[in-house]
Amino acid sequence: MRFDGQVVFLSGAAHGIGAATARRLHQEGASVVIGDRDLVAAEQLAGELGERASAVECEVTDRESVDTAVAATEERYGRLDQLVTVAGGSCAMPIFDEQTDELWSDLIELNLTGTMRCIRAALPLLQRSAHPAVVLVSSVNGLTAFGEEAYGAAKAGLSNLVRNLAVRYGPDGVRFNVVAPGTVRTRNWDHQPGQLDRLARFSPLGRVGEPEDLAAAIAFLASTDAAWITGITMPVDGGALAGPLQVSQQG
Ligand SMILES: NC(=O)c1ccc[n+]([C@@H]2O[C@H](COP(=O)([O-])OP(=O)(O)OC[C@H]3O[C@@H](n4cnc5c(N)ncnc54)[C@H](O)[C@@H]3O)[C@@H](O)[C@H]2O)c1
């Protein structure tokens, strides 16, 4: 019950990694506010969790929507202790020199600027908490070259953002960290049959991640178990970044 009495706001928590994280934090005693642009699914999850869970519409590409969602959290609970930003994603992308300005801007907007908006809105509340922590969800694409340049650049930006914010707000006790998932089994892979089995070979551990693998890592960084950890990016990737591909292929 590491989150007993704590209030957590999560962006992008109606599905996938965010939903698993909301479940995990709720299970550990938190009151969770499920912020998502898919309000129907967010409400469904909140209903499933029951007491100590609520849903709020939150479109991270829209400042007003984010500010309103965080204000609704304060209105309901009078406080905010931890922020988890999961909203993000990529899309089918042409080769780099065919990528348009619009595609580039959209991916930076969703993955980097949208995350910044959540942090900016939450900070005044977090600064009043006894155990404030922020955990951002990035990607291994932000740590090395897996293509999808716009997505990778946006996710890489999150690592630098948390370093700066860790330094700036450390004296106030606010911690900022990033988890960088490898391939995780969510609905995003549904349209590519067989792809998860192929990608499992990138992991020395021989499998792709489950949303619960990420939820466990996010819960750790958000909890006081990580009280002396700030400004880091932690890969949660089954070891995919640990060594070259052929190592895991030979096994
Ligand atoms: N699944 C993977 O293999 C994988 C790998 C690396 C990183 N990630 C990252 O993990 C995060 C979650 O991915 P997932 O696979 O769980 O995806 P998902 O589609 O299952 O969940 C994403 C959630 O974010 C919400 N969302 C999307 N855009 C939003 C917006 N503009 N405003 C508010 N909410 C929005 C969606 O409605 C959904 O509930 C993303 O940031 C993604 O980039 C995923």
The ligand as a Tripos MOL2 file, in Angstrom:
@<TRIPOS>MOLECULE
LIG
   44    48     1     0     0
SMALL
NO_CHARGES

@<TRIPOS>ATOM
      1 N1          3.1160   -0.1850  -26.6650 N.am      1 LIG1
      2 C1          4.3960   -0.0550  -26.9430 C.2       1 LIG1
      3 O1          5.0390   -0.9570  -27.5350 O.2       1 LIG1
      4 C2          5.1390    1.2060  -26.5190 C.ar      1 LIG1
      5 C3          6.5310    1.1950  -26.6320 C.ar      1 LIG1
      6 C4          7.2520    2.3280  -26.2550 C.ar      1 LIG1
      7 C5          6.5790    3.4250  -25.7740 C.ar      1 LIG1
      8 N2          5.2250    3.4140  -25.6850 N.ar      1 LIG1
      9 C6          4.5750    4.6310  -25.1730 C.3       1 LIG1
     10 O2          3.7180    4.2820  -24.1200 O.3       1 LIG1
     11 C7          2.6150    5.1990  -24.0600 C.3       1 LIG1
     12 C8          1.3260    4.4130  -24.0020 C.3       1 LIG1
     13 O3          1.2330    3.5840  -25.1270 O.3       1 LIG1
     14 P1          0.2380    2.3490  -25.1970 P.3       1 LIG1
     15 O4          0.8510    1.3570  -26.0860 O.co2     1 LIG1
     16 O5         -0.2270    1.9920  -23.8430 O.co2     1 LIG1
     17 O6         -0.9430    3.0550  -26.0370 O.3       1 LIG1
     18 P2         -2.5290    2.9420  -25.9490 P.3       1 LIG1
     19 O7         -3.0240    3.4470  -27.2500 O.co2     1 LIG1
     20 O8         -2.9630    1.5970  -25.4880 O.co2     1 LIG1
     21 O9         -2.8480    4.0050  -24.8200 O.3       1 LIG1
     22 C9         -2.5810    5.3570  -25.0170 C.3       1 LIG1
     23 C10        -3.6110    6.1540  -24.2460 C.3       1 LIG1
     24 O10        -3.3470    7.5380  -24.4260 O.3       1 LIG1
     25 C11        -4.5380    8.1910  -24.8380 C.3       1 LIG1
     26 N3         -4.1790    9.3220  -25.6810 N.ar      1 LIG1
     27 C12        -3.6260    9.2920  -26.9130 C.ar      1 LIG1
     28 N4         -3.4680   10.5220  -27.3710 N.ar      1 LIG1
     29 C13        -3.9340   11.3740  -26.4170 C.ar      1 LIG1
     30 C14        -4.0560   12.7770  -26.3200 C.ar      1 LIG1
     31 N5         -3.6900   13.5770  -27.3300 N.pl3     1 LIG1
     32 N6         -4.5580   13.3050  -25.1760 N.ar      1 LIG1
     33 C15        -4.9540   12.4970  -24.1750 C.ar      1 LIG1
     34 N7         -4.8950   11.1580  -24.2190 N.ar      1 LIG1
     35 C16        -4.3830   10.6060  -25.3330 C.ar      1 LIG1
     36 C17        -5.3420    7.1540  -25.5840 C.3       1 LIG1
     37 O11        -6.7270    7.4590  -25.6360 O.3       1 LIG1
     38 C18        -5.0390    5.9010  -24.7530 C.3       1 LIG1
     39 O12        -5.9120    5.7760  -23.6520 O.3       1 LIG1
     40 C19         2.7720    6.1190  -25.2600 C.3       1 LIG1
     41 O13         3.3500    7.3290  -24.8340 O.3       1 LIG1
     42 C20         3.7170    5.3640  -26.1790 C.3       1 LIG1
     43 O14         4.4710    6.2330  -26.9910 O.3       1 LIG1
     44 C21         4.4820    2.3340  -26.0490 C.ar      1 LIG1
@<TRIPOS>BOND
     1     1     2 1
     2     2     3 2
     3     2     4 1
     4     4     5 ar
     5     4    44 ar
     6     5     6 ar
     7     6     7 ar
     8     7     8 ar
     9     8     9 1
    10     8    44 ar
    11     9    10 1
    12     9    42 1
    13    10    11 1
    14    11    12 1
    15    11    40 1
    16    12    13 1
    17    13    14 1
    18    14    15 2
    19    14    16 1
    20    14    17 1
    21    17    18 1
    22    18    19 2
    23    18    20 1
    24    18    21 1
    25    21    22 1
    26    22    23 1
    27    23    24 1
    28    23    38 1
    29    24    25 1
    30    25    26 1
    31    25    36 1
    32    26    27 ar
    33    26    35 ar
    34    27    28 ar
    35    28    29 ar
    36    29    30 ar
    37    29    35 ar
    38    30    31 1
    39    30    32 ar
    40    32    33 ar
    41    33    34 ar
    42    34    35 ar
    43    36    37 1
    44    36    38 1
    45    38    39 1
    46    40    41 1
    47    40    42 1
    48    42    43 1
@<TRIPOS>SUBSTRUCTURE
     1 LIG1         1 GROUP 0 **** ****
